[in-house]
Amino acid sequence: MATSYNISISDSWNYWCYYRRVLRNKNTGALVDLSSGKYSPSTEGLLRVGEKISSLNINEEIIEYTVIALKPDLKRFSVQDIPSSVRLILYLGGVVLNSGNFQLSVTVKPWANSSGLLWTTDTIISYNSIIDYYIPFDLTAATYVTATYEKSVNVEIGGYAAVVKYLESTFDKFARRQSIGFMITATGGYANVFGPTYESLTVRPKFTVEQVVSNRFHGPHITMDAEIIGRSKVKGVCRDRSGAIITGKQCRIIACDKDDYKILGTGLSSVTGAFLVDLECKVGEFVVVSFYESGDVLTGSEMMTTVSNNTV
């Protein structure tokens, strides 16, 4: 039975963005390393990928190479079945092209640094810890086929998204623990990428995966694929962006699935800020709960865990 999942990268997905800055001689092409480290954007949640070239004089220029690695959460996928279709959408906050280039080439490939199995986003690594490790663990340099595992897409200067398709083989290596994630590089310029922790859920990176899930219950004349919907609640108080409890007014509460943003339940708070909302969701799930004042003004959001439907 064919099943589709539309999964957004959330805080449970680990990610890294590192840079290497070099001085390049325009005449000889010789490179001198200047610095490297973790990329720290001025805007929270914004990452960067590509190569930024800044001319110093007639003979020298500085190139800043930036690379991203993503380590998704596999719990929503069937790891026994090869996906039939996989694509990655990266939403871009701006594309800057280097002189002489007319488009940005964005490439996705495996990330297979075996040391990274236990790394989290906060683990301090290096630029080379990402860029030098791409061959899946069960392959060698001789058996690794670039065209099979590395896919690219060209983005124009006004592009707002990079949609990289045909990642089935790359994703399958990740699902079978033969790599630990995905590396993203770019040439011809650079782009700012809305990352997993950017404040707006709608522009975070997203994998779309379709796969035929085996071992479904079926007979000679029927196929059955049943989904069980649970009942639960969320209980808490409305808080604004500064963490203060919103009192003296009623807020509209909307609870959504953290992955595909499907609305699971709605309700109203009391004037004390307290709320208890019924959901169509299993107990113990993480959901996104947003608080809206009059005029549909979003005043705050937080991740909450669903509780028993018997909660009062």
Secondary structure, 3 states (H helix, E strand, C coil): CEEEEEEECCCCCEEEEEEEEEEEECCCCCEEEEEEEECCCCCCCEEEEEEEEEECCCCEEEEEEEEEEEECCCCCCCCCCCEEEEEEEEEEEEEEECCCCCCEEEEEEEECCHHHHHCCCCCCCCHHHHHCCCCCCCCCCCCCCHHHHCEEEEECCCCCEEEECCCHHHHHHHHCCCCCEEEEEEECEEEEEECCCCCCHHHCCEEEEEEECCCCCECCCCECCCCCCCCEEEEEECECCCCCECCCCCCEEEEEECCCCCEEEEEECCCCCEEEEEECCCCCCEEEEEEEECCCEEEEEEEEECEECCCC
